[in-house]
Amino acid sequence: MLEAWLDFHRQTLLWKCSGLTAEQLRVRAVEPSNLSLLGLVRHMADVERIWFRSRFAGQDVGWLFRSDSDPDGAFNDTDAADPEQDFATFVREVDLARAAARGRGLDETFIHPRRKTELNLRWVYVHMIEEYARHNGHADLLRERLDGMTGA
């Protein structure tokens, strides 16, 4: 059931971005914010990758867009980014996240590397649903600003 809710939120983000040009996807919310629809997609690709693959499954993968010197790289580097490539990356990371969790129990645990606390897969799903819900709200406002479209 948690996977279904998470998939709903993943699809909502893609729906909020559908039918827009590359330039529209790059439009910032309002100065000085770096928030854009493309930035949200890039950010969520990173979040999928780190929570499911790196933290939960223990895979040796790093961030895609952010770095120690630029923790907001997913949002900062969108002017020259290729939306088609970034959306493909997002879809690939979602598929890889699903694979990392497939067949695993919700009570399976891991140690968060920075917090040094034990978390389980259930917590990751809930956290990801919260993360998407928050950012899909941002996406809704960004999309409404671009062309007036609103909705779930």
C-alpha positions in Angstrom: 0.0 0.0 0.0 2.8 2.4 0.8 4.4 1.8 -2.6 1.1 2.6 -4.3 0.8 5.9 -2.4 4.4 6.7 -3.3 3.7 5.9 -7.0 0.7 8.2 -7.0 2.9 11.1 -5.8 5.7 10.2 -8.3 3.1 10.3 -11.1 1.6 13.6 -9.8 5.0 15.3 -10.1 5.4 14.1 -13.7 1.8 15.2 -14.5 2.5 18.7 -13.1 5.4 18.9 -15.6 3.7 17.5 -18.6 3.1 19.5 -21.7 5.6 22.3 -20.8 8.6 23.5 -22.8 12.1 23.3 -21.6 12.1 27.0 -20.8 8.8 26.7 -18.8 10.3 23.8 -16.8 13.3 26.1 -15.9 11.2 29.1 -14.8 12.0 30.1 -11.2 9.2 30.6 -8.7 10.1 34.1 -7.7 13.4 35.9 -7.0 15.6 35.0 -5.2 14.2 31.4 -5.1 15.9 28.8 -7.2 12.8 26.6 -7.2 11.6 25.4 -10.6 9.7 22.3 -11.9 12.9 21.0 -13.5 14.8 21.5 -10.2 12.1 19.5 -8.4 12.4 16.6 -10.8 16.2 16.6 -10.4 15.9 16.9 -6.6 13.5 14.0 -6.4 15.8 11.9 -8.6 18.5 12.5 -6.1 16.2 11.8 -3.1 15.0 8.5 -4.6 18.6 7.5 -5.3 19.9 8.3 -1.8 17.1 7.0 0.4 16.4 3.8 -1.4 19.6 2.8 -3.0 22.3 4.3 -0.9 20.8 4.4 2.6 18.4 1.5 2.6 20.0 -0.9 0.2 23.6 0.1 1.0 24.6 0.6 -2.6 27.7 2.7 -3.3 26.1 5.5 -5.2 26.5 9.2 -4.7 24.3 12.2 -5.5 23.4 12.9 -9.1 23.0 16.7 -9.0 24.1 18.0 -5.6 27.6 18.1 -4.1 29.3 19.1 -0.9 30.1 22.4 -2.5 26.6 22.9 -3.9 24.0 21.1 -1.8 21.3 22.8 -4.0 22.8 21.7 -7.3 19.6 20.1 -8.4 18.0 23.5 -8.3 20.9 25.8 -9.2 22.1 24.2 -12.4 18.9 24.1 -14.4 19.6 26.9 -17.0 21.8 24.6 -19.2 20.2 21.3 -18.1 18.5 19.0 -20.6 14.9 18.4 -19.3 14.5 15.3 -21.5 17.7 13.8 -20.0 16.7 14.8 -16.5 13.3 13.3 -16.8 14.8 10.0 -18.1 17.2 10.1 -15.1 14.2 10.6 -12.7 12.3 7.6 -14.3 15.5 5.5 -14.1 16.0 6.3 -10.4 12.4 5.5 -9.6 12.8 2.1 -11.3 16.1 1.5 -9.4 14.5 2.6 -6.1 11.6 0.1 -6.7 14.2 -2.6 -7.4 16.1 -1.8 -4.2 12.9 -2.2 -2.2 11.4 -5.1 -4.1 10.9 -8.2 -1.9 12.2 -6.4 1.2 10.2 -6.2 4.4 8.9 -2.9 5.7 10.6 -3.6 9.1 14.0 -4.2 7.5 16.4 -1.6 9.0 19.5 0.3 8.2 21.6 2.8 10.1 21.4 6.4 8.8 25.0 7.3 8.2 24.9 10.9 9.5 22.3 10.6 12.3 23.6 7.2 13.5 20.0 6.1 14.1 18.2 3.0 13.0 15.4 3.5 10.5 13.3 1.0 8.5 11.9 0.7 5.0 8.5 1.8 6.3 10.0 5.0 7.5 11.6 5.6 4.1 8.3 5.2 2.3 6.5 7.6 4.7 9.3 10.1 4.4 9.2 9.9 0.6 5.5 10.3 0.6 5.9 13.4 2.8 8.7 14.7 0.5 6.6 14.3 -2.6 3.5 15.8 -1.0 5.5 18.9 0.0 7.2 19.3 -3.4 4.0 18.5 -5.4 2.5 21.4 -3.6 5.4 23.5 -4.8 4.9 22.1 -8.3 1.2 23.0 -8.2 2.0 26.6 -7.5 4.7 26.7 -10.1 2.4 25.2 -12.8 -0.4 27.6 -11.9 2.0 30.5 -12.3 3.0 29.2 -15.8 -0.3 28.5 -17.4 -3.1 28.5 -14.8 -3.4 24.8 -14.5 -4.3 23.5 -11.1 -5.5 20.2 -9.6 -4.4 17.1 -7.9 
